[in-house]
Amino acid sequence: MQIGVPKEVKVHEYRVGLVPASVRELVQRGHHVLVETGAGAGIGFLDAAYAAAGASIAPSAAEVFAAADLVVKVKEPQPAEWAQLRRGQMLFTYLHLAPDREQTEGLLTSGCTAIAYETVTDTTGALPLLAPMSEVAGRMAIQVGARCLEKEAGGAGILLSGVPGVPPGRIVVLGGGVVGSNAARIAAGMRAQVTVLDRNPRVLDALDREFAGRVATVFATAEAVEQAVTEADLIVGAVLIPGAAAPRLVSRAMVAAMRPGSVLVDVAIDQGGCFETSRPTTHAEPTYVVDGVVHYCVTNMPGAVARTSAVALNNATLPFVLQLADKGFPHALKENANLAQGLNIHAGHVVHPAVAEARGLTALPLSEALSG
């Protein structure tokens, strides 16, 4: 199969769909990989490394899209990219379509088969291709939140760890899944005062056992969320409904009730955000202020630590890329029901039910998509 790897074009996005080690695995299986020149240069994977792994180097993204049967990316395609996709071509990347009408329409018009990392499941129902970036984003959330709390960055001038005689900062994490648990680990390691809210008693029990009381766990009623938010110095939004828009847990009135100089880090922004005051930002301009509260809502947070993120992502995606390359569509998805859950768009139709519901469309049944 012809596999294409274009250079990412989103602002300050340096990750790459396939690292050289992944290319080598595909080439050894008899596939041809075409990589756009400079695709991995931002994180130290130069064209020579790809060539040594067996890839061919293309001078432009247009050549990659024109030749590839399967396009492997990291971030959702931008308008100039979805215009180059075509019917019968597979796209494997993060999509986050629920809050993105324009991209959804662009992919539908292209006729391509778009498989989203974030809705591929495993045998337990977990999201194995979202997990590595969620781990990165969760850990980063405390790092960037601590920076935003500094006075120079617009924050209240609070050191999360505190010092002898001065109490630590108060961190509230909304959601105890992969993002939330990783945020809690870093926050607890910094000796901050940490509270995690979730609606799943099993999640709360697991966190309580892991942290042995060093992290407070609270069942996430509306009243509990409101109380925790107004008392926090740093809030991490870490909620996720697979494929669907994130629920708005924090209203503008709640934000207005927070102390000036407090910080919100909305890791759920890729799915629309869980704060009413959230709007997408970039690494170039990561923050803005609403009612005196600093908002960090970067849609590709792991891109800031792009080399770590790219390798971690490839560790998770490579087995699925190999299946798609070896068996093609629809055979790979028929044989792997977990991969089939990643199918969001096929031949001008929305397939994933949560995406269809968010966009007010009727979903094409998965069985019909796979039957052709």
Disulfide bonds with the S-S distance in Angstrom:
none
